[in-house]
Amino acid sequence: MKKVAVIFADGCEEVEGLSQVDVLRRLGLQADMVGLTSKEVLGDHKIKLTCDKVVDDSLLDYDLVSFPGGLAGAKNLAASQKLAEIMQKRHQAGKWIAAMCAAPMALGKYGLLADTDFTCYPGFEDEISIDCPTGRFHEDIVVTDQKQKVITSRGPATAWAFSYALANALGVETAELEKGMLYNYLKENIYIYFFHHIYIYFSIIRMIIISFLKPNTIERNSCYEISNSSNFICTSCLYAWLQRIHDCWSFT
């Protein structure tokens, strides 16, 4: 059985750590909750967590060791010399390491993101680039560097994608669980929702341009169609709003 250790430090982002443990255990992997300095950990949102063990050299025996984020938690991880030495040994041995949200900052402090493709919570890439200037930042939801054996992700909403990526890296098939947890449904519908609203906003922009260039040809039917395709745009309000915009910019 593959073994994964998820490291919990005070101030960690609870949903990120527990999502990993939940998904990996559902898949039949051994997923141990490991406290940084104590088995009792207080998360960033004051949720009390009870871990299975505390950080020690046994982390060298795991197939993968992963860090959840949370700014305070990530800082605690980065400040641990003991953990840094263990993770550096794992990296030298070619074993998988992973971190998400703010926690890639800790890997950066350990020097483990040099020459590595990675992602993180928006903004932390600047600090990581100082510690590891040869690291290559990406904006993908999850980034897996197969050569360096490093997996990173962006934030709370990407915790499931990250968790499945951890399992995939260990050769575990996740398709059935993704379907059972409605993860496939989420992926499919979030893109439909996104493109639906992109269409609405571009239609509004089109009508604004028409109102400037051809003030007598604002398409009332288009307003009606957009209002029907959206639950939050009122036809009369939208038309009145566009007319006011035109009036403000019309000098003739």
N, C-alpha and C positions, 0 to 999 in steps of 0.2 A: 504493500500500500504506500502510495506517495504521501509525504509528510510536508505540511506547510506550517510555518510559524508566523503569526500576525502579532506585531509588537505594539502594545498599548502603553502610552505614557500619559501622565496627567496633562489634561488640556487637549487630548486627542479629539478628533471629529468622530463621534460615536457611530454614526450611520455608515461611515466609510469602513471602519474596522469590522463592525458586526455584519455588514453586507458580505464581506469577504468570507468570514467564518461560516455564515449561513449557507451561501452558495456552495462553497467547497465541501461542507459536510453533507449537503444534499447530494452531491456528486460522489459521495463515498470516500472522500479523501480524509486523512487525519489533519484537522486544522486546529492547532493549539493556540490559545490566547496566552500571550507571554507578556507579563508586566515588566516595564523597564527597571524599576527598583523595588516594586512590591506587587503582590498578587491583587491588592486592592487599588483600583485606579479610578480617579474622578475625571470624567470626560469634560469637554469644553462647555457642554450644556447641563452640567451638574448631574449627569447620569452616573450612578455608581456601577462599576464593572468589577467582576471577580474573575481573575485570570486563573489559568491552570498551573502556571509556574512563573518563575522570574528569569530574566536574561542570565544565561551562563554559556559555557563553551559547548553545550549540547546543540546550540544553534548551528554549529558547523556540520551536524549530521542531517539537517533538514534539506529536502529537495529545493525548497524555495522559502525565503524569508521576506515578509512584506511589511511596509509601514503605512498605516492610515495617516491622513493629514490632520489639520487643525493647527493653527499658527503656534499656539503655546506648546502643543504636543510635539510639533516638528522641531521647535527650538530645544526642547528637552532631549529629543533624540540626537540632535546635532551636537549637544554639549556632552554627551556620554562618551568618554574615551574608551571605556570597556566595550561598548557596542560598536564603536568605530573600528576597533582592532579586529573584532569578530567579523564584521562585514567586509573589511579589507582582505582578510584571510579567505573568506568565501569567494570574493571576486577573483583573487589570485588562483583559486582552485577551479574556476570556471563554473561556479554554481549560481543558480538564479537568485537575483535580488529584485525587489520591486518597491515602489513608493508612489503615492498619489497626492494630489492637492498641493499643500505646502511642503510635504515630506521629502520630495526630491531635493529640497534645500539641504537636508541632512546628508543625502548621498553626495551632493556637491561638496559639502564641508569635508567629507571623508575622501574626496578626490576621485570618486567612483563614476563620475559622468564625463570624464575626459574622453574625447574621441567617441562620444556616445550620442545616439539619437534619443531625445527625451522630450517630454512635455511636463507641464505643471500648472498650478493655479495661475491665472493671468497676473503678470507683474513679477513673479518670483524668478522668472528666467533671467532678469537683470542681475540679481544677486548670484545666481548659479553661474552665470557667465564670468563673474569675477573669480570665483573659486575654480571653475573649470572652463577656461576660455576656448578650449577646442571642442566643447560639447555643442551639439547641433539641436537647437530648439525647434519644435514643430507644434502646430496648433491642433493636431488630431486629438480625438477623444481619448484614445489609448495609443501609445507608441511602444512597440516591442522591438528592441535591438537584439536580434538573434546572435550576432557575433559577440557582443559584450555581455549577453545574458542579463539584460536590464529591461524591466517593464515599468512604465510610468503612465499616469493618468491625471485628469484635470481638477476634479472637484466632486462634491457630494452627489450630484446628479449623474455622474459617470461611474459610480461605484459598482453597479451591476456589470457594465461593459468591462471594467477593470477585472472584476472577479472571474468572469468567463475567460478573459485573456490569460489569467494566471493558470487556470485549468488547462487551456489549450496549449500553453507552453510546456506543460507536463505531459502532454499527449493524451489528455482526457477529452472525450467527446461530450459536447455540451448541448447539441441540437435539441434533444428530447426535453431537457430541463428548461432550456430557453422557451420552448413552446409551452411547457407546463406552467411556467411562472409568468406567462403572457409577455415575455420580453420581445418576442417576434412581433406581437401585436403593437407594442410600444414603438418599436423601430419603424414599422410600416406606417403607423398613423401619425407619428410626429412629423414625418416628411410631408404627408398629405396636408396636415395642418399648416406647416410652414409655407408650402407653395400656394395654398389657398389664400393665405393672408398677403403673400407677395403679390398675387394677382389683384387683390382688392386695392392695395396701396398704389400699385402702378396705375390702376384705373382711375383712382382719385387724382394722381399727379397729371394724368392725361387730361382730365376734365378741367383742372386748374389752368393748364396751358391753353386749352381751348377757350376758357373764360377770358384770358388775357388777349389772345390773338383774334378771336371771333366772338365778341360779346353777345351777339344775337343768336348764337348756335349752340348754347349749352344744352347738352343732351339730357333732357329730363328722363327719358327711358333708360339711359345708362345709370342714372342715379337710382332708379327703381330696381334695376337688375342687381346693382351692387348691394342695395339694402336687403334684397331677398337672399343674397348669398352670404350674408353676414348677420349675426344676431345683435350687433351693437351699433349699426349705422342706421339712423333714422332718415328716411327719404327727404322729408320736408326740411329737416335741420341741415342736411348735407347741401341741398340746393340753396337754401338761404345763406349758408356759410360761403359757398362758392360765389353767390351773387354779391355778398358784402365784399369779398376779396376783389372782385372785378370793379365794384363801385369805388373802392379806395384807390385803385390804380388807374382808373379811367379819368382822363383830363379833358375829354371832348364831349 
